[in-house]
């Protein structure tokens, strides 16, 4: 079944949100830290870290920088050219 452009756009938006959540989870796991440990290092609560990992919130750059410092990682934000199939969805 072929999906319409609105479906593809919605799916791509979710994919990006969950890619960020996945990267946050991976960084914490690679640092061998619990949500509570990251929260303490950031000066926040475990619930905030859980929300970041849920993919339901889009954190600010400042929050991501604090998360990177807490997990001893480096935040890198980049722009990449979209593939033709994704450009067609817009």
Buried (B, 14 or more C-beta within 10 A) or exposed (E): EEEEEEEBBEEBEEEEBEEBBEEBBEBBEEBEBEBEBBBBBBEBEBEBBEBBBEBEBEBEEEBBEBBBEBBEBEBEEEEEEEEEEEEEBE
